[in-house]
Amino acid sequence: MRLKDLTIFILDDDESTLRFIKRLMRSAGSRNVETFANTEDFLNGEVFKKHSLLIEELLLPGISVADLYRRLKPDSW
């Protein structure tokens, strides 16, 4: 799997950080980069795909990283 084939999701509540990481990922060759200001918007968007990468700020308000992992983890893992 190559970086350009992945969908990259970035979760951070700082708009400048979102823009910076998005530009960085695109300059590295990723074509599909989506940003979210909070975990709830990411989960409500139902956009998570099998071949994707998630970059998340650890201290986002709301849903914890552990809870997010549990919600995303298929029962078959």
mmJSON file of the N, C-alpha and C atoms, coordinates in Angstrom:
{"data_MODEL":{"atom_site":{
"group_PDB":["ATOM","ATOM","ATOM","ATOM","ATOM","ATOM","ATOM","ATOM","ATOM","ATOM","ATOM","ATOM","ATOM","ATOM","ATOM","ATOM","ATOM","ATOM","ATOM","ATOM","ATOM","ATOM","ATOM","ATOM","ATOM","ATOM","ATOM","ATOM","ATOM","ATOM","ATOM","ATOM","ATOM","ATOM","ATOM","ATOM","ATOM","ATOM","ATOM","ATOM","ATOM","ATOM","ATOM","ATOM","ATOM","ATOM","ATOM","ATOM","ATOM","ATOM","ATOM","ATOM","ATOM","ATOM","ATOM","ATOM","ATOM","ATOM","ATOM","ATOM","ATOM","ATOM","ATOM","ATOM","ATOM","ATOM","ATOM","ATOM","ATOM","ATOM","ATOM","ATOM","ATOM","ATOM","ATOM","ATOM","ATOM","ATOM","ATOM","ATOM","ATOM","ATOM","ATOM","ATOM","ATOM","ATOM","ATOM","ATOM","ATOM","ATOM","ATOM","ATOM","ATOM","ATOM","ATOM","ATOM","ATOM","ATOM","ATOM","ATOM","ATOM","ATOM","ATOM","ATOM","ATOM","ATOM","ATOM","ATOM","ATOM","ATOM","ATOM","ATOM","ATOM","ATOM","ATOM","ATOM","ATOM","ATOM","ATOM","ATOM","ATOM","ATOM","ATOM","ATOM","ATOM","ATOM","ATOM","ATOM","ATOM","ATOM","ATOM","ATOM","ATOM","ATOM","ATOM","ATOM","ATOM","ATOM","ATOM","ATOM","ATOM","ATOM","ATOM","ATOM","ATOM","ATOM","ATOM","ATOM","ATOM","ATOM","ATOM","ATOM","ATOM","ATOM","ATOM","ATOM","ATOM","ATOM","ATOM","ATOM","ATOM","ATOM","ATOM","ATOM","ATOM","ATOM","ATOM","ATOM","ATOM","ATOM","ATOM","ATOM","ATOM","ATOM","ATOM","ATOM","ATOM","ATOM","ATOM","ATOM","ATOM","ATOM","ATOM","ATOM","ATOM","ATOM","ATOM","ATOM","ATOM","ATOM","ATOM","ATOM","ATOM","ATOM","ATOM","ATOM","ATOM","ATOM","ATOM","ATOM","ATOM","ATOM","ATOM","ATOM","ATOM","ATOM","ATOM","ATOM","ATOM","ATOM","ATOM","ATOM","ATOM","ATOM","ATOM","ATOM","ATOM","ATOM","ATOM","ATOM","ATOM","ATOM","ATOM","ATOM","ATOM","ATOM","ATOM","ATOM","ATOM","ATOM","ATOM"],
"id":[1,2,3,4,5,6,7,8,9,10,11,12,13,14,15,16,17,18,19,20,21,22,23,24,25,26,27,28,29,30,31,32,33,34,35,36,37,38,39,40,41,42,43,44,45,46,47,48,49,50,51,52,53,54,55,56,57,58,59,60,61,62,63,64,65,66,67,68,69,70,71,72,73,74,75,76,77,78,79,80,81,82,83,84,85,86,87,88,89,90,91,92,93,94,95,96,97,98,99,100,101,102,103,104,105,106,107,108,109,110,111,112,113,114,115,116,117,118,119,120,121,122,123,124,125,126,127,128,129,130,131,132,133,134,135,136,137,138,139,140,141,142,143,144,145,146,147,148,149,150,151,152,153,154,155,156,157,158,159,160,161,162,163,164,165,166,167,168,169,170,171,172,173,174,175,176,177,178,179,180,181,182,183,184,185,186,187,188,189,190,191,192,193,194,195,196,197,198,199,200,201,202,203,204,205,206,207,208,209,210,211,212,213,214,215,216,217,218,219,220,221,222,223,224,225,226,227,228,229,230,231],
"type_symbol":["N","C","C","N","C","C","N","C","C","N","C","C","N","C","C","N","C","C","N","C","C","N","C","C","N","C","C","N","C","C","N","C","C","N","C","C","N","C","C","N","C","C","N","C","C","N","C","C","N","C","C","N","C","C","N","C","C","N","C","C","N","C","C","N","C","C","N","C","C","N","C","C","N","C","C","N","C","C","N","C","C","N","C","C","N","C","C","N","C","C","N","C","C","N","C","C","N","C","C","N","C","C","N","C","C","N","C","C","N","C","C","N","C","C","N","C","C","N","C","C","N","C","C","N","C","C","N","C","C","N","C","C","N","C","C","N","C","C","N","C","C","N","C","C","N","C","C","N","C","C","N","C","C","N","C","C","N","C","C","N","C","C","N","C","C","N","C","C","N","C","C","N","C","C","N","C","C","N","C","C","N","C","C","N","C","C","N","C","C","N","C","C","N","C","C","N","C","C","N","C","C","N","C","C","N","C","C","N","C","C","N","C","C","N","C","C","N","C","C","N","C","C","N","C","C","N","C","C","N","C","C"],
"label_atom_id":["N","CA","C","N","CA","C","N","CA","C","N","CA","C","N","CA","C","N","CA","C","N","CA","C","N","CA","C","N","CA","C","N","CA","C","N","CA","C","N","CA","C","N","CA","C","N","CA","C","N","CA","C","N","CA","C","N","CA","C","N","CA","C","N","CA","C","N","CA","C","N","CA","C","N","CA","C","N","CA","C","N","CA","C","N","CA","C","N","CA","C","N","CA","C","N","CA","C","N","CA","C","N","CA","C","N","CA","C","N","CA","C","N","CA","C","N","CA","C","N","CA","C","N","CA","C","N","CA","C","N","CA","C","N","CA","C","N","CA","C","N","CA","C","N","CA","C","N","CA","C","N","CA","C","N","CA","C","N","CA","C","N","CA","C","N","CA","C","N","CA","C","N","CA","C","N","CA","C","N","CA","C","N","CA","C","N","CA","C","N","CA","C","N","CA","C","N","CA","C","N","CA","C","N","CA","C","N","CA","C","N","CA","C","N","CA","C","N","CA","C","N","CA","C","N","CA","C","N","CA","C","N","CA","C","N","CA","C","N","CA","C","N","CA","C","N","CA","C","N","CA","C","N","CA","C","N","CA","C","N","CA","C","N","CA","C","N","CA","C"],
"label_alt_id":[null,null,null,null,null,null,null,null,null,null,null,null,null,null,null,null,null,null,null,null,null,null,null,null,null,null,null,null,null,null,null,null,null,null,null,null,null,null,null,null,null,null,null,null,null,null,null,null,null,null,null,null,null,null,null,null,null,null,null,null,null,null,null,null,null,null,null,null,null,null,null,null,null,null,null,null,null,null,null,null,null,null,null,null,null,null,null,null,null,null,null,null,null,null,null,null,null,null,null,null,null,null,null,null,null,null,null,null,null,null,null,null,null,null,null,null,null,null,null,null,null,null,null,null,null,null,null,null,null,null,null,null,null,null,null,null,null,null,null,null,null,null,null,null,null,null,null,null,null,null,null,null,null,null,null,null,null,null,null,null,null,null,null,null,null,null,null,null,null,null,null,null,null,null,null,null,null,null,null,null,null,null,null,null,null,null,null,null,null,null,null,null,null,null,null,null,null,null,null,null,null,null,null,null,null,null,null,null,null,null,null,null,null,null,null,null,null,null,null,null,null,null,null,null,null,null,null,null,null,null,null],
"label_comp_id":["MET","MET","MET","ARG","ARG","ARG","LEU","LEU","LEU","LYS","LYS","LYS","ASP","ASP","ASP","LEU","LEU","LEU","THR","THR","THR","ILE","ILE","ILE","PHE","PHE","PHE","ILE","ILE","ILE","LEU","LEU","LEU","ASP","ASP","ASP","ASP","ASP","ASP","ASP","ASP","ASP","GLU","GLU","GLU","SER","SER","SER","THR","THR","THR","LEU","LEU","LEU","ARG","ARG","ARG","PHE","PHE","PHE","ILE","ILE","ILE","LYS","LYS","LYS","ARG","ARG","ARG","LEU","LEU","LEU","MET","MET","MET","ARG","ARG","ARG","SER","SER","SER","ALA","ALA","ALA","GLY","GLY","GLY","SER","SER","SER","ARG","ARG","ARG","ASN","ASN","ASN","VAL","VAL","VAL","GLU","GLU","GLU","THR","THR","THR","PHE","PHE","PHE","ALA","ALA","ALA","ASN","ASN","ASN","THR","THR","THR","GLU","GLU","GLU","ASP","ASP","ASP","PHE","PHE","PHE","LEU","LEU","LEU","ASN","ASN","ASN","GLY","GLY","GLY","GLU","GLU","GLU","VAL","VAL","VAL","PHE","PHE","PHE","LYS","LYS","LYS","LYS","LYS","LYS","HIS","HIS","HIS","SER","SER","SER","LEU","LEU","LEU","LEU","LEU","LEU","ILE","ILE","ILE","GLU","GLU","GLU","GLU","GLU","GLU","LEU","LEU","LEU","LEU","LEU","LEU","LEU","LEU","LEU","PRO","PRO","PRO","GLY","GLY","GLY","ILE","ILE","ILE","SER","SER","SER","VAL","VAL","VAL","ALA","ALA","ALA","ASP","ASP","ASP","LEU","LEU","LEU","TYR","TYR","TYR","ARG","ARG","ARG","ARG","ARG","ARG","LEU","LEU","LEU","LYS","LYS","LYS","PRO","PRO","PRO","ASP","ASP","ASP","SER","SER","SER","TRP","TRP","TRP"],
"label_asym_id":["A","A","A","A","A","A","A","A","A","A","A","A","A","A","A","A","A","A","A","A","A","A","A","A","A","A","A","A","A","A","A","A","A","A","A","A","A","A","A","A","A","A","A","A","A","A","A","A","A","A","A","A","A","A","A","A","A","A","A","A","A","A","A","A","A","A","A","A","A","A","A","A","A","A","A","A","A","A","A","A","A","A","A","A","A","A","A","A","A","A","A","A","A","A","A","A","A","A","A","A","A","A","A","A","A","A","A","A","A","A","A","A","A","A","A","A","A","A","A","A","A","A","A","A","A","A","A","A","A","A","A","A","A","A","A","A","A","A","A","A","A","A","A","A","A","A","A","A","A","A","A","A","A","A","A","A","A","A","A","A","A","A","A","A","A","A","A","A","A","A","A","A","A","A","A","A","A","A","A","A","A","A","A","A","A","A","A","A","A","A","A","A","A","A","A","A","A","A","A","A","A","A","A","A","A","A","A","A","A","A","A","A","A","A","A","A","A","A","A","A","A","A","A","A","A","A","A","A","A","A","A"],
"label_entity_id":["1","1","1","1","1","1","1","1","1","1","1","1","1","1","1","1","1","1","1","1","1","1","1","1","1","1","1","1","1","1","1","1","1","1","1","1","1","1","1","1","1","1","1","1","1","1","1","1","1","1","1","1","1","1","1","1","1","1","1","1","1","1","1","1","1","1","1","1","1","1","1","1","1","1","1","1","1","1","1","1","1","1","1","1","1","1","1","1","1","1","1","1","1","1","1","1","1","1","1","1","1","1","1","1","1","1","1","1","1","1","1","1","1","1","1","1","1","1","1","1","1","1","1","1","1","1","1","1","1","1","1","1","1","1","1","1","1","1","1","1","1","1","1","1","1","1","1","1","1","1","1","1","1","1","1","1","1","1","1","1","1","1","1","1","1","1","1","1","1","1","1","1","1","1","1","1","1","1","1","1","1","1","1","1","1","1","1","1","1","1","1","1","1","1","1","1","1","1","1","1","1","1","1","1","1","1","1","1","1","1","1","1","1","1","1","1","1","1","1","1","1","1","1","1","1","1","1","1","1","1","1"],
"label_seq_id":[1,1,1,2,2,2,3,3,3,4,4,4,5,5,5,6,6,6,7,7,7,8,8,8,9,9,9,10,10,10,11,11,11,12,12,12,13,13,13,14,14,14,15,15,15,16,16,16,17,17,17,18,18,18,19,19,19,20,20,20,21,21,21,22,22,22,23,23,23,24,24,24,25,25,25,26,26,26,27,27,27,28,28,28,29,29,29,30,30,30,31,31,31,32,32,32,33,33,33,34,34,34,35,35,35,36,36,36,37,37,37,38,38,38,39,39,39,40,40,40,41,41,41,42,42,42,43,43,43,44,44,44,45,45,45,46,46,46,47,47,47,48,48,48,49,49,49,50,50,50,51,51,51,52,52,52,53,53,53,54,54,54,55,55,55,56,56,56,57,57,57,58,58,58,59,59,59,60,60,60,61,61,61,62,62,62,63,63,63,64,64,64,65,65,65,66,66,66,67,67,67,68,68,68,69,69,69,70,70,70,71,71,71,72,72,72,73,73,73,74,74,74,75,75,75,76,76,76,77,77,77],
"pdbx_PDB_ins_code":[null,null,null,null,null,null,null,null,null,null,null,null,null,null,null,null,null,null,null,null,null,null,null,null,null,null,null,null,null,null,null,null,null,null,null,null,null,null,null,null,null,null,null,null,null,null,null,null,null,null,null,null,null,null,null,null,null,null,null,null,null,null,null,null,null,null,null,null,null,null,null,null,null,null,null,null,null,null,null,null,null,null,null,null,null,null,null,null,null,null,null,null,null,null,null,null,null,null,null,null,null,null,null,null,null,null,null,null,null,null,null,null,null,null,null,null,null,null,null,null,null,null,null,null,null,null,null,null,null,null,null,null,null,null,null,null,null,null,null,null,null,null,null,null,null,null,null,null,null,null,null,null,null,null,null,null,null,null,null,null,null,null,null,null,null,null,null,null,null,null,null,null,null,null,null,null,null,null,null,null,null,null,null,null,null,null,null,null,null,null,null,null,null,null,null,null,null,null,null,null,null,null,null,null,null,null,null,null,null,null,null,null,null,null,null,null,null,null,null,null,null,null,null,null,null,null,null,null,null,null,null],
"Cartn_x":[0.853,0.0,0.899,0.638,1.407,0.611,1.342,0.722,-0.349,-0.104,-1.08,-2.38,-2.344,-3.536,-4.375,-3.814,-4.525,-5.405,-6.457,-7.2,-6.674,-6.242,-5.684,-6.689,-7.024,-7.931,-7.117,-7.301,-6.58,-7.603,-7.454,-8.351,-7.56,-7.922,-7.272,-8.19,-8.2,-9.074,-8.388,-7.17,-6.44,-6.42,-7.079,-7.223,-5.867,-4.916,-3.611,-2.863,-3.016,-2.396,-3.016,-4.344,-5.019,-4.497,-4.392,-3.91,-2.469,-1.626,-0.218,-0.063,-0.712,-0.568,-1.168,-2.268,-2.874,-1.907,-1.289,-0.304,0.888,1.338,2.471,2.154,0.986,0.599,0.449,-0.106,-0.247,1.111,2.039,3.373,4.128,3.746,4.367,3.74,2.697,2.111,0.716,0.131,-1.223,-2.235,-3.152,-4.191,-5.462,-5.706,-6.956,-6.688,-6.851,-6.639,-7.897,-8.475,-9.668,-9.389,-9.88,-9.627,-10.933,-10.808,-11.948,-11.5,-12.333,-12.008,-12.351,-13.13,-13.458,-13.804,-13.733,-13.953,-15.386,-16.331,-17.741,-18.028,-17.49,-17.701,-17.1,-15.937,-15.306,-16.191,-16.675,-17.516,-18.857,-19.443,-20.733,-20.64,-19.455,-19.269,-19.238,-19.059,-19.009,-18.079,-16.911,-15.987,-14.814,-14.692,-13.544,-13.568,-12.44,-12.349,-11.286,-11.308,-10.359,-8.913,-8.613,-7.252,-7.133,-6.915,-6.812,-5.843,-5.496,-4.596,-5.256,-5.239,-5.843,-4.756,-4.692,-3.775,-4.653,-4.514,-5.393,-4.601,-4.995,-4.459,-4.932,-4.034,-4.382,-5.305,-5.292,-6.057,-7.255,-7.889,-9.104,-10.215,-11.027,-12.168,-13.207,-13.984,-15.042,-14.615,-14.779,-14.498,-12.993,-12.609,-11.195,-10.637,-9.328,-8.67,-9.019,-9.031,-9.37,-10.796,-11.741,-13.128,-13.254,-12.533,-12.558,-12.045,-10.95,-10.397,-11.421,-12.086,-13.086,-14.233,-14.621,-15.722,-15.306,-14.039,-13.561,-13.148,-12.83,-12.29,-13.404,-13.308,-14.303,-14.21,-15.3,-15.329,-14.363,-14.042,-13.198,-11.709,-11.308,-9.869,-9.346],
"Cartn_y":[-1.173,0.0,1.237,2.128,3.371,4.51,5.524,6.675,7.302,7.407,8.051,7.254,5.966,5.126,5.166,5.716,5.793,7.029,6.936,8.125,8.49,9.737,10.191,11.117,10.785,11.603,12.269,13.582,14.346,14.955,14.684,15.229,16.135,17.399,18.362,19.56,20.163,21.319,22.631,22.579,23.788,23.869,24.872,25.013,25.116,25.846,25.988,24.657,23.843,22.517,21.635,21.685,20.915,21.292,22.596,23.054,22.601,22.73,22.357,20.866,20.016,18.57,18.151,18.782,18.467,18.805,19.988,20.355,19.402,19.029,18.11,16.757,16.222,14.923,14.992,16.077,16.218,16.365,17.095,17.246,15.913,15.006,13.675,12.713,13.145,12.331,11.811,12.123,11.65,12.484,11.809,12.498,12.734,11.88,11.927,12.282,13.556,14.018,14.754,14.313,14.96,15.391,16.579,17.11,17.258,17.114,17.24,17.974,18.902,19.686,18.956,17.872,17.108,15.666,14.817,13.384,13.081,13.815,13.566,13.77,14.845,15.077,13.946,13.47,12.359,11.113,10.774,9.579,9.737,10.926,11.157,11.136,11.408,11.432,10.058,9.022,7.647,7.525,8.134,8.157,7.214,6.599,5.735,4.544,4.266,3.193,2.19,1.034,-0.017,0.453,1.066,1.499,2.995,3.295,4.694,4.844,6.082,6.444,7.557,7.432,8.436,9.103,10.43,11.229,12.055,11.848,12.539,13.163,14.363,14.997,14.169,13.859,12.993,13.646,14.95,15.627,16.397,15.885,16.526,16.407,17.444,17.329,16.367,15.801,14.89,13.451,12.702,11.266,11.029,10.131,9.83,9.004,8.983,8.196,6.711,6.233,4.824,4.514,5.405,5.192,5.236,6.149,6.225,4.918,4.398,3.136,2.011,1.944,0.891,1.017,2.241,2.435,2.06,2.275,1.998,0.553,-0.135,-1.498,-2.492,-3.102,-4.113,-5.302,-5.984,-7.136,-8.234,-8.264,-9.335,-9.083,-7.921,-7.665,-8.458],
"Cartn_z":[0.0,0.0,0.0,-0.923,-1.014,-0.392,0.055,0.709,-0.17,-1.453,-2.334,-2.456,-2.083,-2.151,-0.876,0.196,1.471,1.546,2.314,2.714,4.096,4.248,5.514,6.185,7.426,8.22,9.316,9.457,10.469,11.413,12.71,13.73,14.648,14.685,15.565,15.705,16.889,17.086,16.755,16.249,15.85,14.322,13.782,12.33,11.627,12.203,11.555,11.522,12.558,12.569,11.496,11.359,10.309,8.928,8.669,7.361,7.126,8.149,8.004,7.695,8.479,8.269,6.931,6.556,5.256,4.119,4.184,3.155,3.163,4.353,4.478,3.847,4.131,3.574,2.06,1.571,0.118,-0.557,0.078,-0.508,-0.5,0.409,0.465,-0.539,-1.224,-2.274,-2.021,-0.868,-0.597,-1.37,-2.023,-2.79,-1.991,-0.998,-0.254,1.201,1.536,2.905,3.35,4.475,5.014,6.444,6.805,8.139,8.916,10.249,11.152,12.403,12.869,14.054,15.349,15.248,16.454,16.081,17.09,16.89,16.481,17.042,16.729,15.249,14.66,13.225,12.391,12.802,12.094,12.143,13.318,13.465,12.769,12.807,12.162,10.647,10.133,8.685,8.056,8.877,8.372,7.172,7.287,6.158,6.323,7.494,7.74,6.795,6.19,5.201,5.629,5.008,5.36,5.172,4.071,3.781,4.061,5.322,5.696,6.862,7.109,8.185,8.974,10.287,11.151,11.971,11.892,12.702,13.623,14.94,15.882,17.013,17.376,18.571,19.772,20.666,21.799,22.806,22.92,23.963,23.428,22.406,21.905,22.942,23.089,23.999,23.424,24.285,23.83,23.967,22.913,22.912,23.066,23.972,24.19,23.033,22.936,21.893,22.057,23.291,23.546,23.1,23.398,22.971,21.448,20.826,19.368,18.77,19.29,18.803,18.932,20.079,20.277,19.275,18.949,17.988,16.573,16.253,14.893,14.687,15.748,15.669,15.33,14.154,13.803,14.76,14.969,15.86,15.411,14.138,13.616,13.82,14.319,14.518,15.648],
"occupancy":[1.0,1.0,1.0,1.0,1.0,1.0,1.0,1.0,1.0,1.0,1.0,1.0,1.0,1.0,1.0,1.0,1.0,1.0,1.0,1.0,1.0,1.0,1.0,1.0,1.0,1.0,1.0,1.0,1.0,1.0,1.0,1.0,1.0,1.0,1.0,1.0,1.0,1.0,1.0,1.0,1.0,1.0,1.0,1.0,1.0,1.0,1.0,1.0,1.0,1.0,1.0,1.0,1.0,1.0,1.0,1.0,1.0,1.0,1.0,1.0,1.0,1.0,1.0,1.0,1.0,1.0,1.0,1.0,1.0,1.0,1.0,1.0,1.0,1.0,1.0,1.0,1.0,1.0,1.0,1.0,1.0,1.0,1.0,1.0,1.0,1.0,1.0,1.0,1.0,1.0,1.0,1.0,1.0,1.0,1.0,1.0,1.0,1.0,1.0,1.0,1.0,1.0,1.0,1.0,1.0,1.0,1.0,1.0,1.0,1.0,1.0,1.0,1.0,1.0,1.0,1.0,1.0,1.0,1.0,1.0,1.0,1.0,1.0,1.0,1.0,1.0,1.0,1.0,1.0,1.0,1.0,1.0,1.0,1.0,1.0,1.0,1.0,1.0,1.0,1.0,1.0,1.0,1.0,1.0,1.0,1.0,1.0,1.0,1.0,1.0,1.0,1.0,1.0,1.0,1.0,1.0,1.0,1.0,1.0,1.0,1.0,1.0,1.0,1.0,1.0,1.0,1.0,1.0,1.0,1.0,1.0,1.0,1.0,1.0,1.0,1.0,1.0,1.0,1.0,1.0,1.0,1.0,1.0,1.0,1.0,1.0,1.0,1.0,1.0,1.0,1.0,1.0,1.0,1.0,1.0,1.0,1.0,1.0,1.0,1.0,1.0,1.0,1.0,1.0,1.0,1.0,1.0,1.0,1.0,1.0,1.0,1.0,1.0,1.0,1.0,1.0,1.0,1.0,1.0,1.0,1.0,1.0,1.0,1.0,1.0,1.0,1.0,1.0,1.0,1.0,1.0],
"B_iso_or_equiv":[0.0,0.0,0.0,0.0,0.0,0.0,0.0,0.0,0.0,0.0,0.0,0.0,0.0,0.0,0.0,0.0,0.0,0.0,0.0,0.0,0.0,0.0,0.0,0.0,0.0,0.0,0.0,0.0,0.0,0.0,0.0,0.0,0.0,0.0,0.0,0.0,0.0,0.0,0.0,0.0,0.0,0.0,0.0,0.0,0.0,0.0,0.0,0.0,0.0,0.0,0.0,0.0,0.0,0.0,0.0,0.0,0.0,0.0,0.0,0.0,0.0,0.0,0.0,0.0,0.0,0.0,0.0,0.0,0.0,0.0,0.0,0.0,0.0,0.0,0.0,0.0,0.0,0.0,0.0,0.0,0.0,0.0,0.0,0.0,0.0,0.0,0.0,0.0,0.0,0.0,0.0,0.0,0.0,0.0,0.0,0.0,0.0,0.0,0.0,0.0,0.0,0.0,0.0,0.0,0.0,0.0,0.0,0.0,0.0,0.0,0.0,0.0,0.0,0.0,0.0,0.0,0.0,0.0,0.0,0.0,0.0,0.0,0.0,0.0,0.0,0.0,0.0,0.0,0.0,0.0,0.0,0.0,0.0,0.0,0.0,0.0,0.0,0.0,0.0,0.0,0.0,0.0,0.0,0.0,0.0,0.0,0.0,0.0,0.0,0.0,0.0,0.0,0.0,0.0,0.0,0.0,0.0,0.0,0.0,0.0,0.0,0.0,0.0,0.0,0.0,0.0,0.0,0.0,0.0,0.0,0.0,0.0,0.0,0.0,0.0,0.0,0.0,0.0,0.0,0.0,0.0,0.0,0.0,0.0,0.0,0.0,0.0,0.0,0.0,0.0,0.0,0.0,0.0,0.0,0.0,0.0,0.0,0.0,0.0,0.0,0.0,0.0,0.0,0.0,0.0,0.0,0.0,0.0,0.0,0.0,0.0,0.0,0.0,0.0,0.0,0.0,0.0,0.0,0.0,0.0,0.0,0.0,0.0,0.0,0.0,0.0,0.0,0.0,0.0,0.0,0.0],
"pdbx_formal_charge":[null,null,null,null,null,null,null,null,null,null,null,null,null,null,null,null,null,null,null,null,null,null,null,null,null,null,null,null,null,null,null,null,null,null,null,null,null,null,null,null,null,null,null,null,null,null,null,null,null,null,null,null,null,null,null,null,null,null,null,null,null,null,null,null,null,null,null,null,null,null,null,null,null,null,null,null,null,null,null,null,null,null,null,null,null,null,null,null,null,null,null,null,null,null,null,null,null,null,null,null,null,null,null,null,null,null,null,null,null,null,null,null,null,null,null,null,null,null,null,null,null,null,null,null,null,null,null,null,null,null,null,null,null,null,null,null,null,null,null,null,null,null,null,null,null,null,null,null,null,null,null,null,null,null,null,null,null,null,null,null,null,null,null,null,null,null,null,null,null,null,null,null,null,null,null,null,null,null,null,null,null,null,null,null,null,null,null,null,null,null,null,null,null,null,null,null,null,null,null,null,null,null,null,null,null,null,null,null,null,null,null,null,null,null,null,null,null,null,null,null,null,null,null,null,null,null,null,null,null,null,null],
"auth_seq_id":[1,1,1,2,2,2,3,3,3,4,4,4,5,5,5,6,6,6,7,7,7,8,8,8,9,9,9,10,10,10,11,11,11,12,12,12,13,13,13,14,14,14,15,15,15,16,16,16,17,17,17,18,18,18,19,19,19,20,20,20,21,21,21,22,22,22,23,23,23,24,24,24,25,25,25,26,26,26,27,27,27,28,28,28,29,29,29,30,30,30,31,31,31,32,32,32,33,33,33,34,34,34,35,35,35,36,36,36,37,37,37,38,38,38,39,39,39,40,40,40,41,41,41,42,42,42,43,43,43,44,44,44,45,45,45,46,46,46,47,47,47,48,48,48,49,49,49,50,50,50,51,51,51,52,52,52,53,53,53,54,54,54,55,55,55,56,56,56,57,57,57,58,58,58,59,59,59,60,60,60,61,61,61,62,62,62,63,63,63,64,64,64,65,65,65,66,66,66,67,67,67,68,68,68,69,69,69,70,70,70,71,71,71,72,72,72,73,73,73,74,74,74,75,75,75,76,76,76,77,77,77],
"auth_comp_id":["MET","MET","MET","ARG","ARG","ARG","LEU","LEU","LEU","LYS","LYS","LYS","ASP","ASP","ASP","LEU","LEU","LEU","THR","THR","THR","ILE","ILE","ILE","PHE","PHE","PHE","ILE","ILE","ILE","LEU","LEU","LEU","ASP","ASP","ASP","ASP","ASP","ASP","ASP","ASP","ASP","GLU","GLU","GLU","SER","SER","SER","THR","THR","THR","LEU","LEU","LEU","ARG","ARG","ARG","PHE","PHE","PHE","ILE","ILE","ILE","LYS","LYS","LYS","ARG","ARG","ARG","LEU","LEU","LEU","MET","MET","MET","ARG","ARG","ARG","SER","SER","SER","ALA","ALA","ALA","GLY","GLY","GLY","SER","SER","SER","ARG","ARG","ARG","ASN","ASN","ASN","VAL","VAL","VAL","GLU","GLU","GLU","THR","THR","THR","PHE","PHE","PHE","ALA","ALA","ALA","ASN","ASN","ASN","THR","THR","THR","GLU","GLU","GLU","ASP","ASP","ASP","PHE","PHE","PHE","LEU","LEU","LEU","ASN","ASN","ASN","GLY","GLY","GLY","GLU","GLU","GLU","VAL","VAL","VAL","PHE","PHE","PHE","LYS","LYS","LYS","LYS","LYS","LYS","HIS","HIS","HIS","SER","SER","SER","LEU","LEU","LEU","LEU","LEU","LEU","ILE","ILE","ILE","GLU","GLU","GLU","GLU","GLU","GLU","LEU","LEU","LEU","LEU","LEU","LEU","LEU","LEU","LEU","PRO","PRO","PRO","GLY","GLY","GLY","ILE","ILE","ILE","SER","SER","SER","VAL","VAL","VAL","ALA","ALA","ALA","ASP","ASP","ASP","LEU","LEU","LEU","TYR","TYR","TYR","ARG","ARG","ARG","ARG","ARG","ARG","LEU","LEU","LEU","LYS","LYS","LYS","PRO","PRO","PRO","ASP","ASP","ASP","SER","SER","SER","TRP","TRP","TRP"],
"auth_asym_id":["A","A","A","A","A","A","A","A","A","A","A","A","A","A","A","A","A","A","A","A","A","A","A","A","A","A","A","A","A","A","A","A","A","A","A","A","A","A","A","A","A","A","A","A","A","A","A","A","A","A","A","A","A","A","A","A","A","A","A","A","A","A","A","A","A","A","A","A","A","A","A","A","A","A","A","A","A","A","A","A","A","A","A","A","A","A","A","A","A","A","A","A","A","A","A","A","A","A","A","A","A","A","A","A","A","A","A","A","A","A","A","A","A","A","A","A","A","A","A","A","A","A","A","A","A","A","A","A","A","A","A","A","A","A","A","A","A","A","A","A","A","A","A","A","A","A","A","A","A","A","A","A","A","A","A","A","A","A","A","A","A","A","A","A","A","A","A","A","A","A","A","A","A","A","A","A","A","A","A","A","A","A","A","A","A","A","A","A","A","A","A","A","A","A","A","A","A","A","A","A","A","A","A","A","A","A","A","A","A","A","A","A","A","A","A","A","A","A","A","A","A","A","A","A","A","A","A","A","A","A","A"],
"auth_atom_id":["N","CA","C","N","CA","C","N","CA","C","N","CA","C","N","CA","C","N","CA","C","N","CA","C","N","CA","C","N","CA","C","N","CA","C","N","CA","C","N","CA","C","N","CA","C","N","CA","C","N","CA","C","N","CA","C","N","CA","C","N","CA","C","N","CA","C","N","CA","C","N","CA","C","N","CA","C","N","CA","C","N","CA","C","N","CA","C","N","CA","C","N","CA","C","N","CA","C","N","CA","C","N","CA","C","N","CA","C","N","CA","C","N","CA","C","N","CA","C","N","CA","C","N","CA","C","N","CA","C","N","CA","C","N","CA","C","N","CA","C","N","CA","C","N","CA","C","N","CA","C","N","CA","C","N","CA","C","N","CA","C","N","CA","C","N","CA","C","N","CA","C","N","CA","C","N","CA","C","N","CA","C","N","CA","C","N","CA","C","N","CA","C","N","CA","C","N","CA","C","N","CA","C","N","CA","C","N","CA","C","N","CA","C","N","CA","C","N","CA","C","N","CA","C","N","CA","C","N","CA","C","N","CA","C","N","CA","C","N","CA","C","N","CA","C","N","CA","C","N","CA","C","N","CA","C","N","CA","C","N","CA","C","N","CA","C","N","CA","C"],
"pdbx_PDB_model_num":[1,1,1,1,1,1,1,1,1,1,1,1,1,1,1,1,1,1,1,1,1,1,1,1,1,1,1,1,1,1,1,1,1,1,1,1,1,1,1,1,1,1,1,1,1,1,1,1,1,1,1,1,1,1,1,1,1,1,1,1,1,1,1,1,1,1,1,1,1,1,1,1,1,1,1,1,1,1,1,1,1,1,1,1,1,1,1,1,1,1,1,1,1,1,1,1,1,1,1,1,1,1,1,1,1,1,1,1,1,1,1,1,1,1,1,1,1,1,1,1,1,1,1,1,1,1,1,1,1,1,1,1,1,1,1,1,1,1,1,1,1,1,1,1,1,1,1,1,1,1,1,1,1,1,1,1,1,1,1,1,1,1,1,1,1,1,1,1,1,1,1,1,1,1,1,1,1,1,1,1,1,1,1,1,1,1,1,1,1,1,1,1,1,1,1,1,1,1,1,1,1,1,1,1,1,1,1,1,1,1,1,1,1,1,1,1,1,1,1,1,1,1,1,1,1,1,1,1,1,1,1]
}}}
